[in-house]
Amino acid sequence: MLKVNNINMSYGDLQVLWDVTFEVRKGEIVVLVGANGAGKSSILKTISGLQNVSKGTITFEGENVSNINPSEIIKHGIVHVPEGRKLFNEMTVEENLIMGALHGEAKEKRNETIEECYLLFPRLEERKKQLTGTLSGGEQQMVAVARGLMSKPKILMLDEPSLGLAPVLVQDIFNIIKSINKQGITVLLVEQNVQSTLTFCDRAYVLENGKIVLEGTGQELLNNEHVKTAFLGI
C-alpha cells in the first residue's frame, strides 16, 4: 500500500533521514520505534508532504506521492495525526472534527462520519460543544484521532498518540487504535512506548540516527537482544 524507498531528508543543512526504506501493507498496523531524535516524526512529515524528499521516492497504491502538497496528500487517503495534537483550542470539539472533513468524500459523508466518531469516542459526544482547550490530555488526544478519522483515511499515521498520558489512558488509546484497524483502516504508528506497541502491531521497524537498523514482526523484535537492551531496559 505504502512504499518508502531510499529516502533522504534534511532540515536545511542538517540531514536527518538516510536511505530509509520500508513498506506498509494494506490492513496492517506497522510501528516505527526509536529514541528521541531518531527520525520517526520526520518520516511521517515527509510522507504527508510537510517536508520534501531530497532523494528516493514515496509511493502510495502504486502512485508516486513524493513532494506533493499536503492538501493533495490527504485526498489520496493519507492522514497524519501529528505529535502534540495541534488542535484548535478556541474551537469546540465538534468544530475541530468538522475541520477534518473539508474535502471530497470526507465532506460529503461528514454527518455520517461524525456519528461514527461519537460511537468510537462517547466522551466526545458528551463534550461536543465544549472548547477543546478545556479538555483533559486524554480527551484532546481522542479529538486529534477523531479529527483524523473525519478525513476518511485509507492509512492513518499517528505520531506519539500516548505521549503525556496516564498509563490507564495509554491502554485506552492503544485499544482504540486496534479498533480502528479492525474497521479496515491501515495504521502507521510512531511510538516510544515500545513494549506495548510491539505486542499488538503486525510489523515494526527500528530507527537509530535516521536509519532503519532492524525490522520484523512485533514478537521478533520483542525477543531481539538489541531491542531489549536499547528500549526495554532488559
C-alpha positions, 0 to 999 in steps of 0.5 A: 500500500505504502512504499518508502524507498531510499529516502533522504531528508534534511532540515536545511543543512542538517540531514536527518533521514538516510536511505530509509526504506520500508513498506506498509501493507494494506490492513496492517498496523506497522510501528516505527520505534526509536529514541528521541531524535531518531527520525520517526516524526520526520518520516511521517512529515515527509510522507504527508508532504510537510517536508520534501524528499531530497532523494528516493521516492514515496509511493502510495497504491502504486502512485508516486506521492513524493513532494506533493502538497499536503492538501493533495496528500490527504485526498489520496487517503493519507492522514497524519495525526501529528505529535502534540495534537495541534488542535484548535483550542478556541474551537469546540470539539465538534468544530475541530472534527468538522475541520477534518472533513473539508474535502471530497468524500470526507465532506460529503459523508461528514454527518455520517462520519461524525456519528461514527466518531461519537460511537468510537469516542462517547466522551466526545459526544458528551463534550461536543460543544465544549472548547477543546482547550478545556479538555483533559490530555486524554480527551484532546488526544481522542479529538486529534484521532477523531479529527483524523478519522473525519478525513476518511483515511485509507492509512492513518499515521499517528505520531506519539498518540500516548505521549503525556498520558496516564498509563490507564489512558495509554491502554485506552488509546492503544485499544482504540487504535486496534479498533480502528484497524479492525474497521479496515483502516491501515495504521502507521504508528510512531511510538516510544512506548515500545513494549506495548506497541510491539505486542499488538502491531503486525510489523515494526521497524527500528530507527537509530540516527535516521536509519532503519537498523532492524525490522520484523514482526512485533514478537521478533523484535520483542525477543531481539537482544538489541531491542531489549537492551536499547528500549526495554531496559532488559 
